[in-house]
């Protein structure tokens, strides 16, 4: 697997708690907060492993079909697999136009204390839980997947959908990860 590495910095992240969303698109999840673009539409998470879930609507009259999905997963301490295992699994769900494997772009976006990695893949995508593409393979899709490591366990923000739509939302995805910070303590 050939990997392209770039380096950025984000604030440290620690984890615990539940998720809420305010009207201004500030989000609180576990014991942290960040923000998402105003155009993203909050949805009720489909499972307990999803801390946040948003729909990114396709622009009117544009490409993008049903839009894209943004989810933040948290599986608990020691759960969710290693960075390399996740990259390998995500890569196995993509193929190029000729059926060849798609090489991920991997960017380190963390701090010395809390490592974070961004993985980007584009091609025909068959989303599945395990290795390999799922049953429904869709052409020209993109996945932005983060792995944010903390002593409490890994946090996995992900966005997937039509490639042009996801690429246009990349800045918002990265800003979400870079904007993660502890919530202010509440006064009793």
MIRO-457024 format. One record per atom (N, C-alpha, C): residue in one letter; x, y negated, z negated; atom name. Coordinates in nm, 4 decimals. Layout:
! MIRO-457024
A | X | Y | Z | CA
...
! end
This chain:
! MIRO-457024
X | 0.0857 | 0.1164 | 0.0000 | N
X | 0.0000 | 0.0000 | 0.0000 | CA
X | 0.0901 | -0.1225 | 0.0000 | C
X | 0.0721 | -0.2122 | 0.0952 | N
X | 0.1466 | -0.3369 | 0.0992 | CA
X | 0.0608 | -0.4437 | 0.0339 | C
X | 0.1208 | -0.5238 | -0.0515 | N
X | 0.0451 | -0.6218 | -0.1295 | CA
X | 0.1093 | -0.7584 | -0.1135 | C
X | 0.0275 | -0.8608 | -0.0923 | N
X | 0.0737 | -0.9983 | -0.0867 | CA
X | 0.0519 | -1.0581 | -0.2251 | C
X | 0.1572 | -1.1113 | -0.2876 | N
X | 0.1455 | -1.1686 | -0.4221 | CA
X | 0.1614 | -1.3193 | -0.4169 | C
X | 0.0765 | -1.3891 | -0.4907 | N
X | 0.0869 | -1.5324 | -0.5118 | CA
X | 0.0706 | -1.5570 | -0.6596 | C
X | 0.1079 | -1.6735 | -0.7091 | N
X | 0.0990 | -1.6983 | -0.8527 | CA
X | 0.0264 | -1.8287 | -0.8816 | C
X | -0.0698 | -1.8243 | -0.9753 | N
X | -0.1430 | -1.9401 | -1.0274 | CA
X | -0.1525 | -1.9220 | -1.1773 | C
X | -0.2034 | -2.0206 | -1.2507 | N
X | -0.2205 | -2.0082 | -1.3962 | CA
X | -0.3646 | -2.0326 | -1.4349 | C
X | -0.4115 | -1.9605 | -1.5392 | N
X | -0.5431 | -1.9876 | -1.5976 | CA
X | -0.5289 | -1.9930 | -1.7483 | C
X | -0.6317 | -2.0424 | -1.8123 | N
X | -0.6331 | -2.0475 | -1.9580 | CA
X | -0.6466 | -1.9064 | -2.0146 | C
X | -0.5949 | -1.8816 | -2.1351 | N
X | -0.6097 | -1.7492 | -2.1957 | CA
X | -0.7563 | -1.7131 | -2.2185 | C
X | -0.7871 | -1.5837 | -2.2168 | N
X | -0.9229 | -1.5352 | -2.2347 | CA
X | -0.9246 | -1.4257 | -2.3409 | C
X | -1.0190 | -1.4349 | -2.4344 | N
X | -1.0475 | -1.3281 | -2.5301 | CA
X | -1.1937 | -1.2936 | -2.5128 | C
X | -1.2363 | -1.1769 | -2.5576 | N
X | -1.3708 | -1.1321 | -2.5262 | CA
X | -1.4492 | -1.0827 | -2.6469 | C
X | -1.5823 | -1.0997 | -2.6468 | N
X | -1.6817 | -1.0418 | -2.7387 | CA
X | -1.8114 | -1.1188 | -2.7272 | C
X | -1.9308 | -1.0577 | -2.7431 | N
X | -2.0560 | -1.1316 | -2.7459 | CA
X | -2.1532 | -1.1036 | -2.6341 | C
X | -2.2397 | -1.2021 | -2.6002 | N
X | -2.3407 | -1.1857 | -2.4959 | CA
X | -2.3368 | -1.3035 | -2.4000 | C
X | -2.4204 | -1.3047 | -2.2975 | N
X | -2.4156 | -1.4056 | -2.1920 | CA
X | -2.5387 | -1.4956 | -2.1938 | C
X | -2.5178 | -1.6247 | -2.1648 | N
X | -2.6266 | -1.7197 | -2.1466 | CA
X | -2.5898 | -1.8141 | -2.0330 | C
X | -2.6882 | -1.8793 | -1.9741 | N
X | -2.6646 | -1.9741 | -1.8661 | CA
X | -2.7437 | -2.0999 | -1.8954 | C
X | -2.6813 | -2.2168 | -1.8790 | N
X | -2.7541 | -2.3420 | -1.8986 | CA
X | -2.7906 | -2.4011 | -1.7634 | C
X | -2.8766 | -2.5032 | -1.7632 | N
X | -2.9262 | -2.5623 | -1.6398 | CA
X | -2.8164 | -2.6248 | -1.5552 | C
X | -2.7067 | -2.6691 | -1.6155 | N
X | -2.6013 | -2.7339 | -1.5384 | CA
X | -2.4999 | -2.6355 | -1.4811 | C
X | -2.5293 | -2.5085 | -1.4834 | N
X | -2.4455 | -2.4014 | -1.4329 | CA
X | -2.3205 | -2.3766 | -1.5162 | C
X | -2.3188 | -2.4315 | -1.6394 | N
X | -2.2171 | -2.3881 | -1.7347 | CA
X | -2.2620 | -2.2504 | -1.7810 | C
X | -2.1696 | -2.1591 | -1.7976 | N
X | -2.2049 | -2.0239 | -1.8415 | CA
X | -2.1274 | -1.9882 | -1.9666 | C
X | -2.1931 | -1.9137 | -2.0553 | N
X | -2.1306 | -1.8618 | -2.1757 | CA
X | -2.1467 | -1.7110 | -2.1712 | C
X | -2.0378 | -1.6397 | -2.1898 | N
X | -2.0419 | -1.4945 | -2.1885 | CA
X | -1.9420 | -1.4457 | -2.2912 | C
X | -1.9797 | -1.3371 | -2.3603 | N
X | -1.8971 | -1.2867 | -2.4692 | CA
X | -1.8721 | -1.4048 | -2.5628 | C
X | -1.7477 | -1.4456 | -2.5902 | N
X | -1.7222 | -1.5654 | -2.6717 | CA
X | -1.6520 | -1.6730 | -2.5891 | C
X | -1.6777 | -1.6760 | -2.4591 | N
X | -1.6113 | -1.7699 | -2.3687 | CA
X | -1.7098 | -1.8416 | -2.2801 | C
X | -1.6605 | -1.9476 | -2.2192 | N
X | -1.7430 | -2.0269 | -2.1294 | CA
X | -1.6636 | -2.0594 | -2.0044 | C
X | -1.7359 | -2.0900 | -1.8989 | N
X | -1.6785 | -2.1374 | -1.7739 | CA
X | -1.7936 | -2.2037 | -1.6996 | C
X | -1.7814 | -2.2176 | -1.5699 | N
X | -1.8919 | -2.2727 | -1.4914 | CA
X | -1.8902 | -2.2105 | -1.3531 | C
X | -2.0056 | -2.2191 | -1.2874 | N
X | -2.0205 | -2.1697 | -1.1509 | CA
X | -2.0831 | -2.2810 | -1.0676 | C
X | -2.0652 | -2.2770 | -0.9352 | N
X | -2.1252 | -2.3798 | -0.8497 | CA
X | -2.2772 | -2.3866 | -0.8653 | C
X | -2.3311 | -2.5074 | -0.8487 | N
X | -2.4757 | -2.5297 | -0.8624 | CA
X | -2.5586 | -2.4426 | -0.7693 | C
X | -2.5062 | -2.4088 | -0.6506 | N
X | -2.5828 | -2.3312 | -0.5524 | CA
X | -2.6019 | -2.1856 | -0.5938 | C
X | -2.5225 | -2.1374 | -0.6896 | N
X | -2.5366 | -1.9985 | -0.7333 | CA
X | -2.6607 | -1.9870 | -0.8211 | C
X | -2.7396 | -1.8835 | -0.7983 | N
X | -2.8668 | -1.8654 | -0.8674 | CA
X | -2.8527 | -1.7546 | -0.9726 | C
X | -2.8758 | -1.7900 | -1.0994 | N
X | -2.8641 | -1.6928 | -1.2089 | CA
X | -2.9697 | -1.5844 | -1.1944 | C
X | -2.9275 | -1.4613 | -1.2206 | N
X | -3.0175 | -1.3468 | -1.2207 | CA
X | -3.0005 | -1.2713 | -1.3517 | C
X | -3.1014 | -1.1933 | -1.3879 | N
X | -3.0905 | -1.1076 | -1.5049 | CA
X | -2.9951 | -0.9938 | -1.4710 | C
X | -2.8896 | -0.9740 | -1.5523 | N
X | -2.7968 | -0.8642 | -1.5248 | CA
X | -2.8698 | -0.7304 | -1.5183 | C
X | -2.8298 | -0.6480 | -1.4184 | N
X | -2.8948 | -0.5191 | -1.3948 | CA
X | -2.8534 | -0.4108 | -1.4935 | C
X | -2.7469 | -0.4348 | -1.5709 | N
X | -2.7047 | -0.3346 | -1.6695 | CA
X | -2.6335 | -0.4046 | -1.7846 | C
X | -2.6129 | -0.3314 | -1.8947 | N
X | -2.5426 | -0.3864 | -2.0106 | CA
X | -2.3961 | -0.4146 | -1.9798 | C
X | -2.3404 | -0.3514 | -1.8778 | N
X | -2.2009 | -0.3742 | -1.8412 | CA
X | -2.1813 | -0.5055 | -1.7662 | C
X | -2.2898 | -0.5653 | -1.7203 | N
X | -2.2840 | -0.6925 | -1.6477 | CA
X | -2.3075 | -0.8053 | -1.7479 | C
X | -2.2059 | -0.8861 | -1.7694 | N
X | -2.2179 | -0.9991 | -1.8610 | CA
X | -2.2869 | -1.1171 | -1.7945 | C
X | -2.2632 | -1.1364 | -1.6647 | N
X | -2.3253 | -1.2423 | -1.5856 | CA
X | -2.3605 | -1.1841 | -1.4495 | C
X | -2.4636 | -1.2397 | -1.3856 | N
X | -2.4996 | -1.1981 | -1.2502 | CA
X | -2.5620 | -1.3175 | -1.1793 | C
X | -2.5116 | -1.3470 | -1.0584 | N
X | -2.5618 | -1.4581 | -0.9773 | CA
X | -2.5798 | -1.4131 | -0.8339 | C
X | -2.6775 | -1.4719 | -0.7671 | N
X | -2.6986 | -1.4555 | -0.6231 | CA
X | -2.6433 | -1.5808 | -0.5574 | C
X | -2.5667 | -1.5646 | -0.4505 | N
X | -2.5171 | -1.6770 | -0.3727 | CA
X | -2.5973 | -1.6744 | -0.2431 | C
X | -2.6931 | -1.7664 | -0.2277 | N
X | -2.7782 | -1.7642 | -0.1092 | CA
X | -2.6994 | -1.7986 | 0.0170 | C
X | -2.7400 | -1.7360 | 0.1282 | N
X | -2.6821 | -1.7701 | 0.2584 | CA
X | -2.7326 | -1.9090 | 0.2961 | C
X | -2.6482 | -1.9889 | 0.3646 | N
X | -2.6953 | -2.1211 | 0.4065 | CA
X | -2.8108 | -2.1079 | 0.5060 | C
X | -2.9066 | -2.2008 | 0.5025 | N
X | -3.0204 | -2.1944 | 0.5951 | CA
X | -2.9704 | -2.1917 | 0.7399 | C
X | -3.0216 | -2.0969 | 0.8166 | N
X | -2.9859 | -2.0866 | 0.9571 | CA
X | -2.8455 | -2.0338 | 0.9827 | C
X | -2.7722 | -1.9992 | 0.8782 | N
X | -2.6348 | -1.9531 | 0.8965 | CA
X | -2.6224 | -1.8036 | 0.8824 | C
X | -2.4989 | -1.7577 | 0.8987 | N
X | -2.4684 | -1.6163 | 0.8787 | CA
X | -2.4798 | -1.5862 | 0.7289 | C
X | -2.4992 | -1.4639 | 0.6939 | N
X | -2.4980 | -1.4280 | 0.5530 | CA
X | -2.6144 | -1.3458 | 0.5077 | C
X | -2.7132 | -1.3249 | 0.5948 | N
X | -2.8235 | -1.2354 | 0.5596 | CA
X | -2.8834 | -1.2649 | 0.4243 | C
X | -2.8766 | -1.1662 | 0.3352 | N
X | -2.9349 | -1.1781 | 0.2020 | CA
X | -2.8480 | -1.2571 | 0.1057 | C
X | -2.7307 | -1.3007 | 0.1479 | N
X | -2.6408 | -1.3727 | 0.0597 | CA
X | -2.5380 | -1.2806 | -0.0019 | C
X | -2.4711 | -1.3297 | -0.1033 | N
X | -2.3654 | -1.2556 | -0.1723 | CA
X | -2.4035 | -1.2419 | -0.3188 | C
X | -2.3296 | -1.1580 | -0.3899 | N
X | -2.3549 | -1.1363 | -0.5315 | CA
X | -2.2268 | -1.1615 | -0.6106 | C
X | -2.2420 | -1.2294 | -0.7250 | N
X | -2.1318 | -1.2524 | -0.8191 | CA
X | -2.1707 | -1.1856 | -0.9499 | C
X | -2.0814 | -1.1026 | -1.0026 | N
X | -2.1073 | -1.0294 | -1.1264 | CA
X | -1.9811 | -1.0332 | -1.2110 | C
X | -1.9979 | -1.0406 | -1.3419 | N
X | -1.8861 | -1.0257 | -1.4349 | CA
X | -1.9134 | -0.9006 | -1.5175 | C
X | -1.8240 | -0.8019 | -1.5008 | N
X | -1.8355 | -0.6754 | -1.5743 | CA
X | -1.7455 | -0.6764 | -1.6970 | C
X | -1.7930 | -0.6148 | -1.8044 | N
X | -1.7112 | -0.5864 | -1.9220 | CA
X | -1.7533 | -0.4493 | -1.9722 | C
X | -1.6589 | -0.3541 | -1.9747 | N
X | -1.6902 | -0.2159 | -2.0104 | CA
X | -1.6509 | -0.1817 | -2.1538 | C
X | -1.5787 | -0.2710 | -2.2209 | N
X | -1.5358 | -0.2456 | -2.3574 | CA
X | -1.3861 | -0.2197 | -2.3649 | C
X | -1.3324 | -0.2161 | -2.4873 | N
X | -1.1887 | -0.1960 | -2.5062 | CA
X | -1.1391 | -0.0667 | -2.4413 | C
X | -1.0309 | -0.0784 | -2.3657 | N
X | -0.9678 | 0.0378 | -2.3043 | CA
X | -1.0456 | 0.1001 | -2.1900 | C
X | -1.1537 | 0.0360 | -2.1439 | N
X | -1.2392 | 0.0922 | -2.0392 | CA
X | -1.2214 | 0.0164 | -1.9080 | C
X | -1.2566 | 0.0786 | -1.7978 | N
X | -1.2556 | 0.0120 | -1.6674 | CA
X | -1.1358 | 0.0457 | -1.5813 | C
X | -1.0367 | 0.1144 | -1.6330 | N
X | -0.9228 | 0.1573 | -1.5522 | CA
X | -0.8131 | 0.0537 | -1.5404 | C
X | -0.6994 | 0.0994 | -1.4900 | N
X | -0.5833 | 0.0119 | -1.4733 | CA
X | -0.6017 | -0.0779 | -1.3518 | C
X | -0.5214 | -0.1810 | -1.3439 | N
X | -0.5230 | -0.2698 | -1.2275 | CA
X | -0.4970 | -0.1897 | -1.1009 | C
X | -0.3917 | -0.1071 | -1.1002 | N
X | -0.3585 | -0.0295 | -0.9805 | CA
X | -0.4710 | 0.0650 | -0.9402 | C
X | -0.5335 | 0.1309 | -1.0374 | N
X | -0.6439 | 0.2226 | -1.0066 | CA
X | -0.7625 | 0.1467 | -0.9463 | C
X | -0.7914 | 0.0271 | -0.9974 | N
X | -0.9009 | -0.0531 | -0.9425 | CA
X | -0.8678 | -0.1004 | -0.8010 | C
X | -0.7460 | -0.1478 | -0.7793 | N
X | -0.7066 | -0.1912 | -0.6443 | CA
X | -0.7208 | -0.0748 | -0.5470 | C
X | -0.6735 | 0.0424 | -0.5862 | N
X | -0.6826 | 0.1604 | -0.4992 | CA
X | -0.8291 | 0.1944 | -0.4692 | C
X | -0.9154 | 0.1895 | -0.5705 | N
X | -1.0576 | 0.2203 | -0.5508 | CA
X | -1.1232 | 0.1174 | -0.4593 | C
X | -1.1001 | -0.0127 | -0.4872 | N
X | -1.1609 | -0.1165 | -0.4029 | CA
X | -1.1118 | -0.1044 | -0.2591 | C
X | -0.9819 | -0.0789 | -0.2408 | N
X | -0.9258 | -0.0656 | -0.1066 | CA
X | -0.9891 | 0.0531 | -0.0342 | C
X | -1.0170 | 0.1623 | -0.1052 | N
X | -1.0755 | 0.2805 | -0.0426 | CA
X | -1.2169 | 0.2548 | 0.0095 | C
X | -1.2819 | 0.1481 | -0.0357 | N
X | -1.4175 | 0.1152 | 0.0059 | CA
X | -1.4209 | 0.0299 | 0.1324 | C
X | -1.3024 | -0.0076 | 0.1845 | N
X | -1.2914 | -0.0930 | 0.3032 | CA
X | -1.2224 | -0.0217 | 0.4174 | C
X | -1.2606 | -0.0583 | 0.5412 | N
X | -1.1924 | -0.0128 | 0.6618 | CA
X | -1.1832 | -0.1295 | 0.7582 | C
X | -1.0765 | -0.1278 | 0.8386 | N
X | -1.0630 | -0.2262 | 0.9454 | CA
X | -1.1504 | -0.1866 | 1.0631 | C
X | -1.1530 | -0.2699 | 1.1693 | N
X | -1.2380 | -0.2412 | 1.2856 | CA
X | -1.2047 | -0.1070 | 1.3518 | C
X | -1.0794 | -0.0648 | 1.3426 | N
X | -1.0377 | 0.0611 | 1.4030 | CA
X | -1.0455 | 0.1782 | 1.3050 | C
X | -1.1047 | 0.1551 | 1.1873 | N
X | -1.1151 | 0.2598 | 1.0863 | CA
X | -0.9940 | 0.2713 | 0.9960 | C
X | -0.8918 | 0.1897 | 1.0223 | N
X | -0.7686 | 0.1925 | 0.9420 | CA
X | -0.7923 | 0.1283 | 0.8060 | C
X | -0.7097 | 0.1639 | 0.7061 | N
X | -0.7218 | 0.1002 | 0.5749 | CA
X | -0.7001 | -0.0514 | 0.5845 | C
X | -0.7629 | -0.1242 | 0.4946 | N
X | -0.7475 | -0.2689 | 0.4848 | CA
X | -0.6508 | -0.2959 | 0.3701 | C
X | -0.5513 | -0.3779 | 0.3944 | N
X | -0.4542 | -0.4121 | 0.2903 | CA
X | -0.5080 | -0.5270 | 0.2048 | C
X | -0.5026 | -0.5137 | 0.0733 | N
X | -0.5518 | -0.6204 | -0.0146 | CA
X | -0.4513 | -0.7344 | -0.0262 | C
X | -0.5031 | -0.8526 | -0.0503 | N
X | -0.4202 | -0.9646 | -0.0933 | CA
X | -0.4362 | -0.9700 | -0.2442 | C
X | -0.3254 | -0.9658 | -0.3160 | N
X | -0.3286 | -0.9633 | -0.4621 | CA
X | -0.2563 | -1.0869 | -0.5136 | C
X | -0.3250 | -1.1643 | -0.5977 | N
X | -0.2716 | -1.2896 | -0.6510 | CA
X | -0.2714 | -1.2832 | -0.8029 | C
X | -0.1578 | -1.3093 | -0.8632 | N
X | -0.1502 | -1.3171 | -1.0097 | CA
X | -0.1996 | -1.4552 | -1.0512 | C
X | -0.3045 | -1.4606 | -1.1341 | N
X | -0.3628 | -1.5892 | -1.1742 | CA
X | -0.3775 | -1.5985 | -1.3257 | C
X | -0.2867 | -1.5374 | -1.3991 | N
X | -0.2996 | -1.5355 | -1.5440 | CA
X | -0.1890 | -1.6101 | -1.6147 | C
X | -0.1837 | -1.5901 | -1.7445 | N
X | -0.0801 | -1.6472 | -1.8290 | CA
X | 0.0058 | -1.5329 | -1.8823 | C
X | 0.1139 | -1.5651 | -1.9521 | N
X | 0.1957 | -1.4606 | -2.0132 | CA
X | 0.1163 | -1.3853 | -2.1196 | C
X | 0.0274 | -1.4543 | -2.1875 | N
X | -0.0514 | -1.3936 | -2.2944 | CA
X | -0.1649 | -1.3077 | -2.2404 | C
X | -0.2383 | -1.3593 | -2.1433 | N
X | -0.3531 | -1.2893 | -2.0857 | CA
X | -0.3347 | -1.2808 | -1.9342 | C
X | -0.2841 | -1.1684 | -1.8829 | N
X | -0.2677 | -1.1539 | -1.7379 | CA
X | -0.4034 | -1.1499 | -1.6673 | C
X | -0.4092 | -1.2083 | -1.5496 | N
X | -0.5287 | -1.2024 | -1.4652 | CA
X | -0.4835 | -1.1886 | -1.3209 | C
X | -0.5559 | -1.1086 | -1.2457 | N
X | -0.5212 | -1.0792 | -1.1075 | CA
X | -0.6445 | -1.0961 | -1.0209 | C
X | -0.6268 | -1.1538 | -0.9020 | N
X | -0.7323 | -1.1671 | -0.8021 | CA
X | -0.6980 | -1.0743 | -0.6863 | C
X | -0.7940 | -0.9907 | -0.6455 | N
X | -0.7780 | -0.8991 | -0.5332 | CA
X | -0.8799 | -0.9388 | -0.4266 | C
X | -0.8324 | -0.9537 | -0.3006 | N
X | -0.9193 | -0.9922 | -0.1899 | CA
X | -0.9105 | -0.8875 | -0.0792 | C
X | -1.0263 | -0.8415 | -0.0330 | N
X | -1.0346 | -0.7440 | 0.0751 | CA
X | -1.1420 | -0.7875 | 0.1731 | C
X | -1.1172 | -0.7634 | 0.3042 | N
X | -1.2143 | -0.7994 | 0.4070 | CA
X | -1.2152 | -0.6916 | 0.5147 | C
X | -1.3352 | -0.6510 | 0.5554 | N
X | -1.3514 | -0.5491 | 0.6592 | CA
X | -1.4886 | -0.4873 | 0.6485 | C
X | -1.5026 | -0.3650 | 0.6988 | N
X | -1.6271 | -0.2904 | 0.6816 | CA
X | -1.6254 | -0.2348 | 0.5406 | C
X | -1.7345 | -0.2571 | 0.4676 | N
X | -1.7383 | -0.2304 | 0.3241 | CA
X | -1.8519 | -0.1365 | 0.2909 | C
X | -1.8187 | -0.0327 | 0.2167 | N
X | -1.9183 | 0.0594 | 0.1641 | CA
X | -1.9043 | 0.0631 | 0.0141 | C
X | -1.9809 | -0.0180 | -0.0567 | N
X | -1.9702 | -0.0286 | -0.2018 | CA
X | -2.0131 | 0.1024 | -0.2666 | C
X | -1.9278 | 0.1511 | -0.3562 | N
X | -1.9589 | 0.2724 | -0.4308 | CA
X | -1.8954 | 0.2621 | -0.5683 | C
X | -1.9368 | 0.3491 | -0.6579 | N
X | -1.8818 | 0.3490 | -0.7928 | CA
X | -1.7442 | 0.4146 | -0.7937 | C
X | -1.7265 | 0.5204 | -0.7171 | N
X | -1.5999 | 0.5938 | -0.7166 | CA
X | -1.5132 | 0.5588 | -0.5975 | C
X | -1.4252 | 0.6514 | -0.5643 | N
X | -1.3348 | 0.6335 | -0.4515 | CA
X | -1.4109 | 0.6511 | -0.3208 | C
X | -1.3640 | 0.5826 | -0.2178 | N
X | -1.4223 | 0.5955 | -0.0847 | CA
X | -1.5425 | 0.5068 | -0.0659 | C
X | -1.5811 | 0.4888 | 0.0607 | N
X | -1.6962 | 0.4035 | 0.0891 | CA
X | -1.8264 | 0.4710 | 0.0484 | C
X | -1.9234 | 0.3895 | 0.0141 | N
X | -2.0565 | 0.4405 | -0.0175 | CA
X | -2.1284 | 0.4805 | 0.1105 | C
X | -2.2547 | 0.5188 | 0.0975 | N
X | -2.3326 | 0.5656 | 0.2121 | CA
X | -2.3618 | 0.4561 | 0.3139 | C
X | -2.3833 | 0.3341 | 0.2668 | N
X | -2.4254 | 0.2250 | 0.3540 | CA
X | -2.3079 | 0.1311 | 0.3825 | C
X | -2.2327 | 0.1564 | 0.4903 | N
X | -2.1166 | 0.0756 | 0.5249 | CA
X | -2.1635 | -0.0447 | 0.6061 | C
X | -2.1202 | -0.1648 | 0.5641 | N
X | -2.1593 | -0.2885 | 0.6310 | CA
X | -2.0365 | -0.3564 | 0.6894 | C
X | -2.0470 | -0.4047 | 0.8132 | N
X | -1.9354 | -0.4689 | 0.8824 | CA
X | -1.9123 | -0.6103 | 0.8322 | C
X | -1.7893 | -0.6567 | 0.8470 | N
X | -1.7454 | -0.7935 | 0.8163 | CA
X | -1.7917 | -0.8400 | 0.6782 | C
X | -1.7463 | -0.7682 | 0.5778 | N
X | -1.7765 | -0.8010 | 0.4387 | CA
X | -1.6478 | -0.8420 | 0.3684 | C
X | -1.6632 | -0.9050 | 0.2541 | N
X | -1.5483 | -0.9482 | 0.1754 | CA
X | -1.5753 | -0.9218 | 0.0284 | C
X | -1.4682 | -0.8851 | -0.0431 | N
X | -1.4741 | -0.8650 | -0.1872 | CA
X | -1.3676 | -0.9515 | -0.2520 | C
X | -1.4080 | -1.0313 | -0.3487 | N
X | -1.3161 | -1.0998 | -0.4395 | CA
X | -1.3343 | -1.0292 | -0.5722 | C
X | -1.2279 | -0.9709 | -0.6253 | N
X | -1.2372 | -0.8962 | -0.7504 | CA
X | -1.1259 | -0.9411 | -0.8434 | C
X | -1.1624 | -0.9753 | -0.9641 | N
X | -1.0644 | -1.0158 | -1.0635 | CA
X | -1.0506 | -0.9106 | -1.1717 | C
X | -0.9312 | -0.9053 | -1.2282 | N
X | -0.9077 | -0.8249 | -1.3483 | CA
X | -0.8410 | -0.9190 | -1.4474 | C
X | -0.9133 | -0.9545 | -1.5531 | N
X | -0.8623 | -1.0424 | -1.6572 | CA
X | -0.8376 | -0.9547 | -1.7790 | C
X | -0.7121 | -0.9469 | -1.8220 | N
X | -0.6745 | -0.8568 | -1.9313 | CA
X | -0.6667 | -0.9323 | -2.0629 | C
X | -0.7228 | -0.8717 | -2.1676 | N
X | -0.7127 | -0.9286 | -2.3013 | CA
X | -0.7024 | -0.8143 | -2.4012 | C
X | -0.6644 | -0.8432 | -2.5239 | N
X | -0.6582 | -0.7373 | -2.6251 | CA
X | -0.7934 | -0.6691 | -2.6482 | C
X | -0.9034 | -0.7375 | -2.6208 | N
X | -1.0367 | -0.6813 | -2.6425 | CA
X | -1.0831 | -0.5915 | -2.5297 | C
X | -1.0157 | -0.5967 | -2.4150 | N
X | -1.0554 | -0.5185 | -2.2981 | CA
X | -1.0589 | -0.6053 | -2.1742 | C
X | -1.0618 | -0.5414 | -2.0595 | N
X | -1.0600 | -0.6145 | -1.9328 | CA
X | -1.1969 | -0.6697 | -1.8963 | C
X | -1.1943 | -0.7851 | -1.8323 | N
X | -1.3112 | -0.8513 | -1.7769 | CA
X | -1.2951 | -0.8442 | -1.6258 | C
X | -1.4024 | -0.8075 | -1.5535 | N
X | -1.3954 | -0.7853 | -1.4089 | CA
X | -1.4946 | -0.8748 | -1.3336 | C
X | -1.4592 | -1.0006 | -1.3028 | N
X | -1.5467 | -1.0810 | -1.2174 | CA
X | -1.5342 | -1.0322 | -1.0730 | C
X | -1.6466 | -1.0203 | -1.0026 | N
X | -1.6464 | -0.9753 | -0.8637 | CA
X | -1.7501 | -1.0506 | -0.7826 | C
X | -1.7160 | -1.0774 | -0.6563 | N
X | -1.8117 | -1.1324 | -0.5610 | CA
X | -1.7993 | -1.0506 | -0.4336 | C
X | -1.9136 | -1.0070 | -0.3806 | N
X | -1.9104 | -0.9351 | -0.2532 | CA
X | -2.0303 | -0.9757 | -0.1690 | C
X | -2.0097 | -0.9689 | -0.0372 | N
X | -2.1150 | -1.0044 | 0.0562 | CA
X | -2.0568 | -1.0332 | 0.1924 | C
X | -2.1335 | -1.1009 | 0.2791 | N
X | -2.0849 | -1.1352 | 0.4125 | CA
X | -1.9543 | -1.2145 | 0.4030 | C
X | -1.8567 | -1.1775 | 0.4862 | N
X | -1.7215 | -1.2322 | 0.4749 | CA
X | -1.7174 | -1.3848 | 0.4805 | C
X | -1.7869 | -1.4450 | 0.5745 | N
X | -1.7813 | -1.5916 | 0.5851 | CA
X | -1.8396 | -1.6594 | 0.4623 | C
X | -1.9480 | -1.6063 | 0.4097 | N
X | -2.0115 | -1.6639 | 0.2917 | CA
X | -1.9213 | -1.6501 | 0.1691 | C
X | -1.8642 | -1.5317 | 0.1482 | N
X | -1.7761 | -1.5104 | 0.0334 | CA
X | -1.6509 | -1.5961 | 0.0459 | C
X | -1.5925 | -1.6036 | 0.1658 | N
X | -1.4730 | -1.6865 | 0.1863 | CA
X | -1.5037 | -1.8329 | 0.1547 | C
X | -1.6238 | -1.8791 | 0.1910 | N
X | -1.6629 | -2.0177 | 0.1632 | CA
X | -1.6816 | -2.0414 | 0.0132 | C
X | -1.7067 | -1.9354 | -0.0647 | N
X | -1.7288 | -1.9470 | -0.2089 | CA
X | -1.6045 | -1.9111 | -0.2911 | C
X | -1.4919 | -1.8817 | -0.2232 | N
X | -1.3692 | -1.8402 | -0.2919 | CA
X | -1.3244 | -1.9433 | -0.3956 | C
X | -1.3289 | -2.0698 | -0.3584 | N
X | -1.2867 | -2.1766 | -0.4501 | CA
X | -1.3694 | -2.1747 | -0.5789 | C
X | -1.5006 | -2.1538 | -0.5674 | N
X | -1.5864 | -2.1453 | -0.6857 | CA
X | -1.5538 | -2.0246 | -0.7717 | C
X | -1.5214 | -1.9121 | -0.7069 | N
X | -1.4840 | -1.7909 | -0.7792 | CA
X | -1.3555 | -1.8135 | -0.8579 | C
X | -1.2531 | -1.8678 | -0.7905 | N
X | -1.1247 | -1.8934 | -0.8571 | CA
X | -1.1434 | -1.9964 | -0.9682 | C
X | -1.2231 | -2.1005 | -0.9437 | N
X | -1.2484 | -2.2016 | -1.0468 | CA
X | -1.3159 | -2.1397 | -1.1687 | C
X | -1.4069 | -2.0441 | -1.1467 | N
X | -1.4699 | -1.9745 | -1.2586 | CA
X | -1.3629 | -1.9057 | -1.3436 | C
X | -1.2749 | -1.8292 | -1.2796 | N
X | -1.1710 | -1.7565 | -1.3537 | CA
X | -1.0764 | -1.8540 | -1.4236 | C
X | -1.0318 | -1.9562 | -1.3523 | N
X | -0.9380 | -2.0535 | -1.4112 | CA
X | -1.0043 | -2.1376 | -1.5198 | C
X | -1.1371 | -2.1507 | -1.5160 | N
X | -1.2081 | -2.2330 | -1.6136 | CA
X | -1.2487 | -2.1600 | -1.7391 | C
X | -1.2226 | -2.0288 | -1.7467 | N
X | -1.2597 | -1.9535 | -1.8654 | CA
X | -1.1843 | -2.0074 | -1.9855 | C
X | -1.2598 | -2.0414 | -2.0921 | N
X | -1.2000 | -2.0938 | -2.2157 | CA
X | -1.2879 | -2.0522 | -2.3330 | C
X | -1.2305 | -2.0516 | -2.4528 | N
X | -1.3115 | -2.0142 | -2.5697 | CA
X | -1.4287 | -2.1100 | -2.5895 | C
X | -1.5416 | -2.0572 | -2.6349 | N
X | -1.6538 | -2.1434 | -2.6693 | CA
X | -1.6205 | -2.2163 | -2.7985 | C
X | -1.6790 | -2.3332 | -2.8146 | N
X | -1.6580 | -2.4090 | -2.9368 | CA
X | -1.7247 | -2.3360 | -3.0522 | C
X | -1.6588 | -2.3274 | -3.1671 | N
X | -1.7230 | -2.2600 | -3.2805 | CA
X | -1.8469 | -2.3359 | -3.3252 | C
X | -1.9476 | -2.2611 | -3.3689 | N
X | -2.0705 | -2.3242 | -3.4167 | CA
X | -2.0555 | -2.3576 | -3.5643 | C
X | -2.1161 | -2.4682 | -3.6038 | N
X | -2.1121 | -2.5080 | -3.7446 | CA
X | -2.2317 | -2.4491 | -3.8164 | C
X | -2.2072 | -2.3884 | -3.9322 | N
X | -2.3188 | -2.3283 | -4.0072 | CA
X | -2.4154 | -2.4302 | -4.0604 | C
! end
